Amino acid sequence: MLPDTRYARLRGERIAYQVLGEGPRDLVLTTGSFSYGDVEWEDATLARLLMRLASFAGVIRFDRRGTGASDPVPIQALPRGNPMWKSWSRSWTPSARRLRP
């Protein structure tokens, strides 16, 4: 069964995320610059990896701003470099933990 896609708010924009598994730690995962969480489950190898990770940790996977089911953003507003993506993911991840099923 696929996890539900939920949405967290970041500066008024919706960030799509899915939560699966349980464990003493949460693992935050995004699969790349262009991801679409609902569609990625169709890749059997990736689905097996996600289920394996969920067997020992809570997995919070998300579509970055401007990709997948998250709200679109203008190209000039996209972050430049990995540190900015990390900052954005840290800003909404705590709310995803509180919303775990």
Helices and strands as residue ranges (DSSP letters): E 6-10, E 13-20, E 26-29, H 37-40, H 44-54, E 58-62, G 75-77, H 82-98
